[in-house]
């Protein structure tokens, strides 16, 4: 009985960590899939809010994403000035995504041998828990986003950052004119779709395995 409870706890724990890994990977996918933003340049008429043309806006955004994703320590946006506070904010964003990458890497290294062993023993109930977590966690997060995205967006920043440097002044940091809130809302929706599809895949594999 005790052994059975320990095994169930381990499967639930694996499911929870695996679901967190998948959620964080979905964030990285959307971060690096620049075509979402490229589409929104026209869709949200971003060019009208800036003196830059479409190609220059793409260049600025590409630089921003490459900076966040790379090991570069120097931050200097093309075409646009940046205040000291804005630079600090992007350094903090870069640090957060760096921590996310480390967590994903370490977690996968630690979980992979256990998951391989689970598949060899034909005991993959952890996928059921993963699928359930992937449905539950986004649902909890999605409700406030849908009800009031503006308030949720601000709360998200207040939780992640210990300062208000994310409140850009357009006169000092015109980059904020290139990053409308609607774009982040679109990113959030795509992240939720990826998570939902991942949940369906996990549950499908689990159910398929049970039929055999």
Z-matrix of the N, CA and C atoms (Angstrom, degrees):
N
C 1 1.474
C 2 1.529 1 111.09
N 3 1.352 2 114.96 1 -46.35
C 4 1.469 3 120.30 2 179.17
C 5 1.521 4 110.50 3 -64.07
N 6 1.352 5 115.57 4 -41.86
C 7 1.470 6 120.43 5 179.43
C 8 1.518 7 110.41 6 -63.66
N 9 1.347 8 116.11 7 -39.74
C 10 1.457 9 120.53 8 179.63
C 11 1.533 10 110.84 9 -64.09
N 12 1.324 11 116.38 10 -40.82
C 13 1.471 12 121.26 11 178.64
C 14 1.528 13 111.41 12 -65.62
N 15 1.340 14 115.78 13 -39.44
C 16 1.462 15 120.32 14 178.35
C 17 1.530 16 110.72 15 -64.85
N 18 1.340 17 115.78 16 -41.32
C 19 1.472 18 120.92 17 178.98
C 20 1.526 19 110.57 18 -64.20
N 21 1.342 20 116.01 19 -42.50
C 22 1.464 21 120.15 20 178.55
C 23 1.516 22 110.87 21 -64.51
N 24 1.333 23 116.45 22 -42.23
C 25 1.462 24 120.41 23 178.30
C 26 1.521 25 110.52 24 -61.52
N 27 1.347 26 117.02 25 -41.36
C 28 1.467 27 121.25 26 179.11
C 29 1.522 28 110.61 27 -63.29
N 30 1.338 29 117.03 28 -42.43
C 31 1.463 30 120.51 29 179.31
C 32 1.531 31 111.26 30 -64.25
N 33 1.330 32 116.86 31 -41.01
C 34 1.472 33 121.04 32 177.71
C 35 1.523 34 110.11 33 -64.90
N 36 1.330 35 116.01 34 -42.14
C 37 1.466 36 120.86 35 179.53
C 38 1.523 37 111.07 36 -63.30
N 39 1.347 38 116.33 37 -44.87
C 40 1.468 39 120.45 38 177.76
C 41 1.520 40 109.83 39 -60.96
N 42 1.328 41 116.28 40 -43.56
C 43 1.464 42 120.75 41 179.05
C 44 1.516 43 112.31 42 -60.50
N 45 1.335 44 116.70 43 -40.98
C 46 1.467 45 121.07 44 179.65
C 47 1.525 46 111.34 45 -65.83
N 48 1.334 47 116.25 46 -48.80
C 49 1.474 48 120.09 47 -179.21
C 50 1.525 49 110.84 48 -64.58
N 51 1.336 50 116.51 49 -41.43
C 52 1.471 51 120.53 50 179.78
C 53 1.522 52 110.76 51 -64.03
N 54 1.327 53 116.99 52 -38.36
C 55 1.464 54 120.27 53 178.60
C 56 1.529 55 110.88 54 -67.20
N 57 1.327 56 116.88 55 -38.46
C 58 1.473 57 120.53 56 176.68
C 59 1.527 58 110.13 57 -64.27
N 60 1.336 59 116.35 58 -41.95
C 61 1.475 60 120.94 59 177.74
C 62 1.528 61 110.00 60 -58.81
N 63 1.329 62 116.56 61 -47.39
C 64 1.470 63 121.00 62 -178.62
C 65 1.525 64 110.77 63 -63.28
N 66 1.321 65 117.45 64 -41.10
C 67 1.467 66 121.01 65 178.23
C 68 1.521 67 110.56 66 -62.37
N 69 1.325 68 116.97 67 -44.95
C 70 1.469 69 120.75 68 -179.51
C 71 1.529 70 111.09 69 -67.44
N 72 1.331 71 117.06 70 -36.82
C 73 1.468 72 120.69 71 176.51
C 74 1.526 73 109.95 72 -63.47
N 75 1.338 74 116.88 73 -38.60
C 76 1.465 75 120.24 74 178.98
C 77 1.524 76 110.78 75 -63.18
N 78 1.334 77 117.01 76 -35.86
C 79 1.464 78 120.53 77 175.15
C 80 1.524 79 110.24 78 -62.07
N 81 1.330 80 116.72 79 -44.20
C 82 1.463 81 120.79 80 -179.61
C 83 1.522 82 112.04 81 -66.76
N 84 1.329 83 116.50 82 -37.27
C 85 1.468 84 120.32 83 178.08
C 86 1.524 85 110.27 84 -60.71
N 87 1.329 86 115.85 85 -49.06
C 88 1.462 87 120.60 86 -178.41
C 89 1.525 88 110.74 87 -66.92
N 90 1.332 89 117.24 88 -38.21
C 91 1.467 90 120.69 89 177.82
C 92 1.527 91 110.95 90 -57.65
N 93 1.317 92 116.25 91 -44.38
C 94 1.461 93 120.52 92 -173.83
C 95 1.524 94 114.24 93 -89.76
N 96 1.341 95 116.45 94 -7.06
C 97 1.467 96 119.22 95 177.91
C 98 1.529 97 108.42 96 -90.37
N 99 1.317 98 114.66 97 84.84
C 100 1.475 99 120.93 98 -171.55
C 101 1.527 100 113.63 99 -67.02
N 102 1.336 101 117.19 100 -16.80
C 103 1.465 102 119.44 101 -175.94
C 104 1.532 103 112.56 102 -67.81
N 105 1.325 104 117.16 103 -18.17
C 106 1.468 105 119.75 104 173.69
C 107 1.531 106 108.60 105 -63.38
N 108 1.327 107 114.57 106 -46.64
C 109 1.462 108 119.16 107 179.60
C 110 1.526 109 111.13 108 -69.18
N 111 1.325 110 116.48 109 -41.23
C 112 1.464 111 120.15 110 -179.51
C 113 1.538 112 110.45 111 -59.07
N 114 1.329 113 116.30 112 -37.91
C 115 1.464 114 120.35 113 176.62
C 116 1.530 115 110.23 114 -66.23
N 117 1.320 116 115.93 115 -41.28
C 118 1.465 117 120.11 116 -176.56
C 119 1.530 118 113.28 117 -72.74
N 120 1.306 119 117.40 118 -17.12
C 121 1.470 120 119.25 119 176.44
C 122 1.528 121 109.35 120 -56.97
N 123 1.317 122 115.40 121 -44.60
C 124 1.466 123 119.82 122 177.93
C 125 1.517 124 111.29 123 -83.65
N 126 1.326 125 115.77 124 -42.33
C 127 1.463 126 121.16 125 -176.41
C 128 1.531 127 112.44 126 -59.73
N 129 1.338 128 116.80 127 -38.38
C 130 1.467 129 122.04 128 -178.20
C 131 1.529 130 112.95 129 -103.60
N 132 1.326 131 115.22 130 6.99
C 133 1.473 132 121.04 131 179.56
C 134 1.535 133 111.76 132 53.01
N 135 1.317 134 115.71 133 46.18
C 136 1.463 135 121.39 134 -177.17
C 137 1.526 136 111.83 135 -64.06
N 138 1.313 137 115.96 136 -32.97
C 139 1.472 138 120.32 137 -178.27
C 140 1.531 139 111.56 138 -60.02
N 141 1.327 140 117.39 139 -30.49
C 142 1.470 141 121.00 140 -178.89
C 143 1.530 142 112.39 141 -67.85
N 144 1.326 143 116.47 142 -22.42
C 145 1.464 144 120.93 143 -178.67
C 146 1.515 145 113.00 144 -91.67
N 147 1.330 146 116.26 145 6.86
C 148 1.454 147 120.19 146 -177.25
C 149 1.529 148 110.50 147 -143.26
N 150 1.320 149 114.97 148 159.88
C 151 1.460 150 119.94 149 175.53
C 152 1.526 151 111.09 150 -88.35
N 153 1.337 152 116.37 151 3.35
C 154 1.463 153 121.23 152 179.40
C 155 1.517 154 110.15 153 -90.72
N 156 1.329 155 116.17 154 152.54
C 157 1.458 156 119.77 155 174.96
C 158 1.532 157 109.16 156 -87.48
N 159 1.324 158 116.06 157 176.33
C 160 1.467 159 120.84 158 -174.48
C 161 1.522 160 112.75 159 -59.33
N 162 1.319 161 117.42 160 -44.44
C 163 1.463 162 121.00 161 -178.87
C 164 1.520 163 111.33 162 -64.64
N 165 1.310 164 117.14 163 -39.01
C 166 1.464 165 120.32 164 177.90
C 167 1.530 166 111.10 165 -67.23
N 168 1.323 167 116.33 166 -39.27
C 169 1.469 168 120.61 167 177.46
C 170 1.527 169 110.13 168 -62.49
N 171 1.321 170 116.51 169 -42.39
C 172 1.466 171 120.64 170 176.89
C 173 1.526 172 110.84 171 -60.96
N 174 1.320 173 115.93 172 -39.90
C 175 1.460 174 120.95 173 -179.61
C 176 1.537 175 110.77 174 -65.13
N 177 1.320 176 115.57 175 -41.53
C 178 1.470 177 120.31 176 178.85
C 179 1.529 178 110.00 177 -63.34
N 180 1.316 179 116.16 178 -47.01
C 181 1.468 180 119.99 179 -178.27
C 182 1.528 181 110.89 180 -65.57
N 183 1.319 182 116.97 181 -41.47
C 184 1.465 183 121.28 182 178.72
C 185 1.523 184 110.36 183 -61.13
N 186 1.327 185 116.11 184 -42.03
C 187 1.467 186 119.60 185 177.70
C 188 1.531 187 110.21 186 -61.02
N 189 1.323 188 116.17 187 -43.81
C 190 1.465 189 121.98 188 -177.77
C 191 1.527 190 110.95 189 -60.77
N 192 1.319 191 116.65 190 -46.82
C 193 1.465 192 121.24 191 -179.38
C 194 1.522 193 110.88 192 -67.80
N 195 1.329 194 116.92 193 -41.89
C 196 1.467 195 120.53 194 178.38
C 197 1.522 196 111.15 195 -62.58
N 198 1.331 197 116.35 196 -37.59
C 199 1.463 198 120.31 197 178.44
C 200 1.526 199 110.54 198 -64.47
N 201 1.326 200 116.85 199 -46.79
C 202 1.464 201 121.12 200 -178.71
C 203 1.528 202 111.19 201 -64.00
N 204 1.327 203 116.65 202 -33.69
C 205 1.468 204 121.75 203 -174.68
C 206 1.526 205 113.81 204 -89.62
N 207 1.334 206 117.40 205 -13.22
C 208 1.466 207 120.48 206 -173.94
C 209 1.527 208 111.74 207 -103.77
N 210 1.338 209 114.98 208 -176.43
C 211 1.467 210 121.33 209 177.15
C 212 1.519 211 112.38 210 -96.30
N 213 1.311 212 116.21 211 7.28
C 214 1.463 213 120.56 212 -178.55
C 215 1.528 214 110.63 213 -62.52
N 216 1.325 215 116.12 214 141.68
C 217 1.469 216 120.97 215 -179.16
C 218 1.530 217 112.10 216 -107.15
N 219 1.325 218 116.79 217 -13.71
C 220 1.470 219 120.59 218 -179.39
C 221 1.527 220 110.45 219 -95.28
N 222 1.324 221 115.31 220 131.85
C 223 1.452 222 120.09 221 -179.80
C 224 1.522 223 109.88 222 -118.98
N 225 1.321 224 115.58 223 116.69
C 226 1.465 225 120.07 224 177.85
C 227 1.528 226 108.30 225 -151.72
N 228 1.328 227 115.31 226 102.13
C 229 1.460 228 120.06 227 -178.99
C 230 1.526 229 111.41 228 -66.08
N 231 1.323 230 117.31 229 138.30
C 232 1.469 231 119.28 230 173.24
C 233 1.526 232 110.35 231 -70.88
N 234 1.309 233 116.63 232 139.27
C 235 1.474 234 125.32 233 173.83
C 236 1.535 235 114.70 234 74.05
N 237 1.336 236 117.57 235 -19.27
C 238 1.463 237 119.43 236 -173.07
C 239 1.528 238 112.46 237 -122.72
N 240 1.335 239 116.77 238 143.36
C 241 1.472 240 119.94 239 174.63
C 242 1.525 241 109.99 240 -77.97
N 243 1.327 242 116.52 241 160.02
C 244 1.464 243 121.41 242 177.02
C 245 1.515 244 109.58 243 -139.41
N 246 1.321 245 115.92 244 133.04
C 247 1.460 246 120.24 245 177.48
C 248 1.526 247 109.85 246 -77.35
N 249 1.311 248 115.98 247 165.63
C 250 1.461 249 121.47 248 178.30
C 251 1.525 250 110.34 249 -59.89
N 252 1.334 251 116.74 250 -40.37
C 253 1.466 252 121.86 251 -179.48
C 254 1.534 253 111.16 252 -64.94
N 255 1.316 254 116.74 253 -40.56
C 256 1.466 255 120.69 254 179.64
C 257 1.528 256 110.99 255 -64.81
N 258 1.320 257 115.87 256 -41.72
C 259 1.467 258 120.35 257 178.96
C 260 1.527 259 110.11 258 -61.71
N 261 1.330 260 116.23 259 -43.67
C 262 1.463 261 120.60 260 177.90
C 263 1.527 262 110.75 261 -60.81
N 264 1.329 263 115.65 262 -41.07
C 265 1.471 264 119.83 263 179.84
C 266 1.525 265 111.03 264 -61.45
N 267 1.329 266 117.47 265 -45.94
C 268 1.457 267 119.93 266 -178.80
C 269 1.530 268 111.40 267 -69.13
N 270 1.317 269 117.12 268 -29.93
C 271 1.468 270 120.50 269 173.54
C 272 1.525 271 109.43 270 -64.23
N 273 1.323 272 116.37 271 -40.84
C 274 1.471 273 121.09 272 178.54
C 275 1.525 274 111.18 273 -66.54
N 276 1.334 275 117.00 274 -40.73
C 277 1.470 276 120.68 275 177.11
C 278 1.527 277 109.43 276 -61.77
N 279 1.320 278 116.07 277 -43.51
C 280 1.461 279 121.83 278 178.81
C 281 1.530 280 110.71 279 -59.50
N 282 1.332 281 115.82 280 -41.82
C 283 1.469 282 121.16 281 -179.86
C 284 1.534 283 110.55 282 -64.51
N 285 1.332 284 116.79 283 -41.74
C 286 1.468 285 120.96 284 179.27
C 287 1.526 286 110.76 285 -60.27
N 288 1.340 287 116.88 286 -46.70
C 289 1.467 288 119.68 287 -179.39
C 290 1.526 289 111.39 288 -69.65
N 291 1.319 290 116.64 289 -28.72
C 292 1.465 291 120.31 290 175.39
C 293 1.527 292 109.78 291 -66.27
N 294 1.330 293 116.67 292 -42.19
C 295 1.470 294 121.40 293 177.45
C 296 1.524 295 110.79 294 -64.78
N 297 1.320 296 116.63 295 -38.10
C 298 1.462 297 121.31 296 178.11
C 299 1.528 298 109.98 297 -61.74
N 300 1.329 299 116.92 298 -44.95
C 301 1.472 300 121.18 299 179.58
C 302 1.517 301 110.97 300 -62.00
N 303 1.323 302 116.83 301 -41.91
C 304 1.469 303 120.90 302 179.80
C 305 1.516 304 110.78 303 -65.03
N 306 1.334 305 116.13 304 -42.28
C 307 1.466 306 120.08 305 179.27
C 308 1.525 307 110.57 306 -62.32
N 309 1.340 308 116.28 307 -44.84
C 310 1.469 309 120.54 308 -179.96
C 311 1.530 310 110.19 309 -61.06
N 312 1.330 311 116.47 310 -47.58
C 313 1.473 312 121.42 311 -177.42
C 314 1.522 313 111.58 312 -61.75
N 315 1.325 314 116.54 313 -50.21
C 316 1.465 315 120.98 314 -178.13
C 317 1.529 316 111.01 315 -64.50
N 318 1.323 317 116.53 316 -42.37
C 319 1.468 318 120.76 317 -178.89
C 320 1.525 319 111.53 318 -64.12
N 321 1.333 320 116.32 319 -42.36
C 322 1.469 321 119.97 320 179.34
C 323 1.524 322 110.64 321 -64.28
N 324 1.331 323 116.93 322 -42.80
C 325 1.475 324 121.45 323 179.47
C 326 1.529 325 110.46 324 -59.92
N 327 1.337 326 116.07 325 -41.79
C 328 1.463 327 120.43 326 -178.50
C 329 1.526 328 112.61 327 -75.23
N 330 1.335 329 117.10 328 -36.40
C 331 1.461 330 120.76 329 -175.99
C 332 1.521 331 114.12 330 -83.41
N 333 1.322 332 116.82 331 -30.17
C 334 1.472 333 120.53 332 -172.61
C 335 1.529 334 113.51 333 -54.76
N 336 1.351 335 119.67 334 -47.83
C 337 1.481 336 118.84 335 179.19
C 338 1.531 337 112.30 336 -60.99
N 339 1.338 338 116.87 337 -37.39
C 340 1.469 339 120.61 338 179.93
C 341 1.522 340 110.38 339 -67.57
N 342 1.336 341 116.21 340 -43.07
C 343 1.466 342 120.45 341 -179.81
C 344 1.529 343 111.18 342 -64.98
N 345 1.335 344 116.67 343 -41.02
C 346 1.471 345 120.80 344 177.24
C 347 1.526 346 110.08 345 -60.44
N 348 1.340 347 115.88 346 -43.74
C 349 1.458 348 120.70 347 179.37
C 350 1.535 349 110.71 348 -63.71
N 351 1.338 350 116.25 349 -39.48
C 352 1.463 351 121.21 350 178.90
C 353 1.525 352 110.92 351 -62.10
N 354 1.327 353 116.57 352 -42.40
C 355 1.466 354 120.49 353 179.32
C 356 1.536 355 110.63 354 -67.13
N 357 1.325 356 116.92 355 -39.10
C 358 1.465 357 120.53 356 179.15
C 359 1.521 358 110.88 357 -64.06
N 360 1.343 359 115.59 358 -36.26
C 361 1.466 360 120.48 359 179.58
C 362 1.529 361 112.57 360 -86.33
N 363 1.347 362 115.45 361 3.15
C 364 1.464 363 122.25 362 -179.71
C 365 1.529 364 112.03 363 55.66
N 366 1.321 365 114.54 364 39.86
C 367 1.464 366 121.48 365 177.63
C 368 1.524 367 108.25 366 -123.64
N 369 1.335 368 115.57 367 85.31
C 370 1.472 369 118.80 368 -174.79
C 371 1.533 370 111.88 369 -115.14
N 372 1.322 371 115.87 370 33.95
C 373 1.464 372 118.73 371 178.62
C 374 1.525 373 111.85 372 -63.24
N 375 1.358 374 116.06 373 -18.69
C 376 1.470 375 119.59 374 177.33
C 377 1.537 376 110.92 375 -60.51
N 378 1.346 377 116.41 376 -26.97
C 379 1.468 378 119.96 377 177.48
C 380 1.527 379 111.21 378 -68.11
N 381 1.331 380 115.59 379 -32.53
C 382 1.473 381 119.82 380 176.09
C 383 1.532 382 109.51 381 -63.54
N 384 1.330 383 115.97 382 -45.99
C 385 1.465 384 120.26 383 179.35
C 386 1.527 385 110.99 384 -66.34
N 387 1.336 386 116.13 385 -38.17
C 388 1.466 387 120.20 386 177.67
C 389 1.521 388 110.40 387 -60.24
N 390 1.335 389 115.82 388 -47.52
C 391 1.466 390 120.57 389 178.70
C 392 1.514 391 112.15 390 -60.50
N 393 1.334 392 116.32 391 -39.71
C 394 1.466 393 120.62 392 -179.96
C 395 1.525 394 111.23 393 -67.02
N 396 1.339 395 115.98 394 -43.39
C 397 1.467 396 120.21 395 178.44
C 398 1.527 397 110.65 396 -63.94
N 399 1.329 398 115.78 397 -38.86
C 400 1.467 399 120.08 398 -178.98
C 401 1.522 400 112.20 399 -68.76
N 402 1.314 401 117.28 400 -20.11
C 403 1.466 402 120.77 401 173.41
C 404 1.519 403 111.02 402 -86.07
N 405 1.331 404 115.49 403 -39.52
C 406 1.467 405 120.57 404 -174.13
C 407 1.522 406 112.72 405 -74.91
N 408 1.340 407 116.94 406 -48.50
C 409 1.477 408 120.68 407 -175.68
C 410 1.526 409 111.70 408 -61.08
N 411 1.351 410 119.50 409 -50.77
C 412 1.473 411 119.46 410 178.67
C 413 1.522 412 112.99 411 -61.67
N 414 1.360 413 115.80 412 -34.31
C 415 1.460 414 119.23 413 179.77
C 416 1.526 415 110.30 414 -62.57
N 417 1.328 416 116.20 415 -43.17
C 418 1.461 417 120.93 416 178.55
C 419 1.528 418 110.41 417 -63.69
N 420 1.345 419 116.20 418 -39.67
C 421 1.465 420 120.69 419 -178.48
C 422 1.527 421 112.20 420 -77.12
N 423 1.336 422 116.04 421 -32.15
C 424 1.469 423 120.29 422 -174.43
C 425 1.522 424 112.98 423 -72.55
N 426 1.312 425 117.32 424 -34.75
C 427 1.466 426 120.71 425 -175.91
C 428 1.526 427 112.64 426 -56.91
N 429 1.343 428 119.15 427 -52.01
C 430 1.472 429 117.94 428 178.37
C 431 1.522 430 112.81 429 -65.02
N 432 1.343 431 117.33 430 -31.13
C 433 1.469 432 120.55 431 179.09
C 434 1.523 433 111.05 432 -65.70
N 435 1.322 434 115.73 433 -41.31
C 436 1.456 435 120.34 434 -178.46
C 437 1.528 436 111.12 435 -74.04
N 438 1.340 437 116.06 436 -40.10
C 439 1.468 438 120.71 437 -178.14
C 440 1.522 439 111.17 438 -66.88
N 441 1.336 440 116.33 439 -48.35
C 442 1.465 441 119.99 440 -178.95
C 443 1.525 442 108.38 441 -151.08
N 444 1.336 443 116.52 442 87.92
C 445 1.463 444 120.42 443 -175.80
C 446 1.531 445 111.21 444 -65.36
N 447 1.326 446 117.51 445 -38.65
C 448 1.462 447 121.46 446 -178.03
C 449 1.528 448 110.93 447 -59.43
N 450 1.317 449 116.41 448 -48.57
C 451 1.461 450 121.03 449 -179.58
C 452 1.528 451 110.86 450 -66.77
N 453 1.332 452 116.46 451 -41.19
C 454 1.467 453 121.23 452 179.53
C 455 1.528 454 110.87 453 -65.81
N 456 1.321 455 115.74 454 -38.93
C 457 1.469 456 121.51 455 178.87
C 458 1.525 457 110.45 456 -61.48
N 459 1.324 458 116.24 457 -44.71
C 460 1.468 459 120.94 458 178.44
C 461 1.524 460 111.80 459 -66.45
N 462 1.340 461 116.25 460 -42.04
C 463 1.458 462 120.78 461 179.00
C 464 1.523 463 111.01 462 -63.27
N 465 1.325 464 116.18 463 -39.23
C 466 1.463 465 122.06 464 178.00
C 467 1.533 466 110.47 465 -57.69
N 468 1.319 467 116.56 466 -44.24
C 469 1.467 468 120.83 467 179.75
C 470 1.525 469 111.75 468 -69.16
N 471 1.322 470 116.61 469 -37.83
C 472 1.467 471 120.12 470 -179.89
C 473 1.523 472 111.51 471 -65.97
N 474 1.341 473 116.07 472 -32.55
C 475 1.467 474 120.41 473 178.13
C 476 1.525 475 111.10 474 -72.72
N 477 1.329 476 116.30 475 -41.95
C 478 1.466 477 120.82 476 -175.07
C 479 1.526 478 114.01 477 -78.73
N 480 1.341 479 116.00 478 -31.83
C 481 1.464 480 119.32 479 -173.45
C 482 1.528 481 111.32 480 -118.75
N 483 1.323 482 115.28 481 142.08
C 484 1.469 483 120.99 482 -177.67
C 485 1.526 484 112.22 483 -94.40
N 486 1.302 485 116.02 484 12.53
C 487 1.461 486 120.98 485 179.09
C 488 1.522 487 108.92 486 -140.32
N 489 1.324 488 116.10 487 178.45
C 490 1.473 489 119.74 488 179.16
C 491 1.526 490 111.63 489 -110.35
N 492 1.334 491 116.17 490 27.89
C 493 1.469 492 120.21 491 -179.33
C 494 1.522 493 112.40 492 -67.64
N 495 1.327 494 116.73 493 -14.78
C 496 1.467 495 120.62 494 178.86
C 497 1.534 496 111.08 495 -77.72
N 498 1.327 497 116.72 496 -10.03
C 499 1.470 498 120.87 497 175.77
C 500 1.525 499 108.45 498 -87.83
N 501 1.325 500 115.52 499 83.19
C 502 1.458 501 121.37 500 -174.26
C 503 1.528 502 112.09 501 -72.17
N 504 1.308 503 114.29 502 143.55
C 505 1.465 504 121.62 503 170.34
C 506 1.532 505 106.88 504 -93.02
N 507 1.328 506 118.86 505 115.99
C 508 1.472 507 121.42 506 -177.14
C 509 1.521 508 113.70 507 -56.26
N 510 1.338 509 116.95 508 -26.25
C 511 1.467 510 119.62 509 179.98
C 512 1.526 511 111.03 510 -71.50
N 513 1.323 512 116.94 511 -34.36
C 514 1.470 513 121.40 512 179.63
C 515 1.522 514 111.94 513 -92.78
N 516 1.332 515 114.84 514 -33.72
C 517 1.465 516 120.44 515 -176.48
C 518 1.527 517 110.77 516 -130.49
N 519 1.316 518 117.27 517 79.73
C 520 1.482 519 121.09 518 -178.72
C 521 1.523 520 113.84 519 -63.61
N 522 1.339 521 117.71 520 -8.06
C 523 1.463 522 120.57 521 176.58
C 524 1.530 523 110.78 522 -58.02
N 525 1.341 524 116.66 523 -28.54
C 526 1.464 525 120.04 524 -178.63
C 527 1.525 526 111.42 525 -64.23
N 528 1.333 527 116.69 526 -27.81
C 529 1.475 528 120.31 527 177.26
C 530 1.526 529 112.19 528 -69.59
N 531 1.336 530 115.43 529 -19.68
C 532 1.466 531 120.56 530 -179.31
C 533 1.524 532 111.82 531 -93.26
N 534 1.336 533 116.80 532 -4.21
C 535 1.460 534 120.78 533 -177.05
C 536 1.536 535 110.64 534 -124.91
N 537 1.322 536 116.54 535 69.32
C 538 1.471 537 119.58 536 -178.85
C 539 1.527 538 111.31 537 -65.83
N 540 1.315 539 115.33 538 151.75
C 541 1.463 540 121.46 539 -178.23
C 542 1.523 541 111.93 540 -61.35
N 543 1.342 542 115.99 541 -31.06
C 544 1.469 543 119.79 542 179.30
C 545 1.532 544 111.55 543 -60.93
N 546 1.332 545 116.31 544 -32.87
C 547 1.464 546 120.28 545 178.25
C 548 1.526 547 110.25 546 -63.92
N 549 1.330 548 116.94 547 -43.30
C 550 1.463 549 120.63 548 179.37
C 551 1.533 550 111.15 549 -67.38
N 552 1.318 551 115.53 550 -31.13
C 553 1.459 552 119.38 551 175.98
C 554 1.532 553 110.08 552 -65.73
N 555 1.316 554 116.92 553 -42.43
C 556 1.462 555 121.32 554 177.39
C 557 1.527 556 110.55 555 -62.15
N 558 1.338 557 116.10 556 -41.68
C 559 1.471 558 120.66 557 178.00
C 560 1.522 559 110.29 558 -61.42
N 561 1.326 560 116.14 559 -41.85
C 562 1.469 561 121.00 560 179.66
C 563 1.519 562 111.10 561 -61.50
N 564 1.328 563 116.62 562 -41.95
C 565 1.461 564 120.86 563 179.43
C 566 1.522 565 111.16 564 -63.57
N 567 1.322 566 116.48 565 -42.03
C 568 1.474 567 120.49 566 -179.43
C 569 1.523 568 110.28 567 -67.15
N 570 1.326 569 117.13 568 -39.09
C 571 1.465 570 121.19 569 176.19
C 572 1.522 571 110.18 570 -59.72
N 573 1.327 572 116.55 571 -45.05
C 574 1.463 573 120.85 572 179.18
C 575 1.525 574 111.70 573 -63.55
N 576 1.324 575 116.98 574 -36.82
C 577 1.470 576 120.78 575 177.89
C 578 1.524 577 110.40 576 -65.50
N 579 1.342 578 117.30 577 -43.85
C 580 1.468 579 121.48 578 178.57
C 581 1.517 580 110.63 579 -61.19
N 582 1.333 581 116.23 580 -43.07
C 583 1.464 582 120.93 581 179.63
C 584 1.525 583 110.60 582 -64.34
N 585 1.330 584 116.54 583 -43.19
C 586 1.472 585 120.65 584 179.16
C 587 1.529 586 110.93 585 -61.81
N 588 1.327 587 116.97 586 -45.35
C 589 1.465 588 120.96 587 179.07
C 590 1.524 589 111.08 588 -63.19
N 591 1.334 590 116.34 589 -38.42
C 592 1.471 591 120.98 590 177.52
C 593 1.522 592 110.38 591 -62.94
N 594 1.333 593 115.74 592 -39.85
C 595 1.464 594 120.50 593 177.75
C 596 1.523 595 110.68 594 -61.77
N 597 1.337 596 116.29 595 -45.42
C 598 1.458 597 121.04 596 -179.90
C 599 1.533 598 111.21 597 -62.17
N 600 1.320 599 116.19 598 -38.09
C 601 1.476 600 120.56 599 179.47
C 602 1.521 601 110.14 600 -65.78
N 603 1.342 602 116.81 601 -45.19
C 604 1.470 603 121.08 602 179.90
C 605 1.533 604 110.47 603 -61.15
N 606 1.319 605 116.70 604 -46.03
C 607 1.464 606 120.77 605 -179.14
C 608 1.531 607 111.45 606 -68.05
N 609 1.342 608 116.28 607 -35.56
C 610 1.468 609 120.37 608 178.49
C 611 1.530 610 110.37 609 -65.01
N 612 1.334 611 116.93 610 -45.70
C 613 1.470 612 120.87 611 179.77
C 614 1.526 613 110.24 612 -62.52
N 615 1.336 614 115.68 613 -42.03
C 616 1.468 615 119.93 614 179.17
C 617 1.531 616 111.32 615 -63.07
N 618 1.325 617 117.24 616 -47.26
C 619 1.462 618 121.48 617 -179.36
C 620 1.527 619 111.75 618 -66.62
N 621 1.334 620 115.97 619 -38.14
C 622 1.467 621 120.46 620 177.77
C 623 1.522 622 110.35 621 -62.72
N 624 1.317 623 116.10 622 -40.77
C 625 1.465 624 121.49 623 179.70
C 626 1.545 625 110.67 624 -64.91
N 627 1.334 626 115.72 625 -37.79
C 628 1.471 627 120.22 626 -178.75
C 629 1.521 628 112.57 627 -69.29
N 630 1.336 629 116.97 628 -26.38
C 631 1.457 630 120.45 629 -178.83
C 632 1.516 631 111.93 630 -74.95
N 633 1.323 632 115.72 631 -24.25
C 634 1.479 633 119.60 632 -175.89
C 635 1.533 634 111.14 633 -76.21
